[in-house]
Amino acid sequence: MSLLRVAASVSAMTLVSRITGFIRDTLLAVAFGAGFAMDAFVVAFRLPNLLRRLFAEGAFSQAFVPILGEYKARRGEEATRALAAKVLGTLSVALLAATAVGVVAAPLLVYASAWGFAKDADKFALTVTMLRICFPYIFFISLTSFAAGILNTWGQFKVPAFTPVLLNLSFIGFALFAAPYFDRPILALAWAVFAGGALQLAFQVPFLLRLRMLPMPKWDPRDEGVVRVLRLMAPAALGVSVAQVSLVINTQIASWLGDGPVSWLYFADRLMEFPSALLGVALGTVLLPSLVKHHSNNDPAAYSRLLDWGLRVTLLLALPAAVGLAMLAVPLVATLFWHGEFTRHDVLMTRSALMAYAAGLAGIILVKVLAPGFYARQNIRTPVKVALVTLAVTQVANLALVPWLRHAGLAAAISVGATFNAAWLWWLMRRCGAWQAGPDWGAFLLKVAVALYMMGGVIWYGMGSEQSWFAIPAATRALRLAVLILGAMAAYFATLWALGFRLRHYARQD
């Protein structure tokens, strides 16, 4: 199969998810702004979302997919189906227990993640209520990740990539039609999380049935395959939790900065996640099964070539995305969110956070390509060690930057940590010999730099002053932004074409 074509199809599905996500966030900005109620919801949703990344997209998938791929390649589908049944049974019990604990311990969890909210009893109580409604999401979304791991191993990438759209549609539906019926309209968003998790799980079931890979759960935690998955999950959980601990610390700090910073960081993060998911998630999702296959087949040369391809594609697309986000911060935030309760001041505060996030975008995406290179070799300890040091580096950056940049300092610290993480993983991957640099890397980087310069020039001359974006109607603002983005993309890719880049050079078969 063509990896570029598969990655493009996953990105297309992810694009649909992100577009509906922007519609969702625009509605939230219009209806709830960036103050008291929105801060409470962001914290309430962040906690189960944190556990989603720990159990679902993080530790579980990193441990499960390599073992599942090995079983499929070496033991056949019956053994693979039996492994899936036993993993599903063990996972379900653990998730039910975690959900019950989360609902009961909600006040303690809010204290742990946003202690500053305790200054306002109403804000604290609202956050606790929404957290209890949201918490079962971790059960639904973790089982959704289990299904996605199976589908990806069988080469069915589009369905898992499209699934997040259902959460966005749930948000949109509840915000538009259910919110007026609640005494506190913001509560509708918590119920949207609950419903969206259930919808995502239900959506993938028919596709598992088609593959004959929806086994009845079986409790057998001592099974050889289950034990191997759990052993890989232990260091993976530590590594992923390190990254999430950093987010919790940032939320804790932001909760002491008054009303607004938590929401400003949320909206900036949503914009940053657009290219992060479109590129990093798509490439990481496509690369991991193929890397597992090459490792299982003992083909280090193919393994290295695939990683080299992934790194080049990442830089080719992530660097212009970072430049675009930083330079177009005000036009983007003003066009998408400057409506209703979202004020001009909120636009400027979100802008500063977005620019800080953009500085680390390439690092964030590179980590999602480099880390699977270790996971495919069932080496999770190395990324964990790197993550532990990265946490320390991020907190040192917080100490240095938050007193100076306030909430934007939190975003800048994340960028510093992500860049450090990516650089160290890259060095370790090269040192162990798993990746050998392909030819002409210097020329490749020089050509990308020239194309970025041309793209930046188009944005600089076409954007005008940031203040001018507040003086034009919303429709004109959106049209102007679209033309500017298309012009910048045209300048970038036309320059690359003139310098000798061709699409066929990246149409890798695997």
ABEGO torsion letter per residue (X at the ends): XBAAAAAAAAAAAAAAAAAAAAAAAAAAAAAAEABAAAAAAAAAAAAAAAAAAAABABAAAAAAAAAAAAAAAAAEAAAAAAAAAAAAAAAAAAAAAAAAAAAAAAAAAAAAABAAAAABAAAAAAAAAAAAAAAAAAAAAAAAAAAAAAAAAAGBAAAAAAAAAAAAAAAAAAAAAAAAABABAAAAAAAAAAAAAAAAAAAAAAAAAAAGABBBBBBBAABAAAAAAAAAAAAAAAAAAAAAAAAAAAAAAAAAAEBGAAAAAAAAAAAAAAAAAAAAAAAAAAAAAAAAAAAAAGBAAAAAAAAAAAAAAAAAAAAAAAAAAAAAAAAAAAAAABBEABBAAAAAAAAAAAAAAAAAAAAAAAAAAAAAAAAAAGBAAAAAAAAAAAAAAAAAAAAAAAAAAEAAAAAAAAAAAAAAAAAAAAAAAAAAGABBBBBGAAAAAAAAAAAAAAAAAAAAAAAEBAAAAAABBAAAAAAAAAAAAAAAAAAAAAAAAAAGBBAAAABBBX
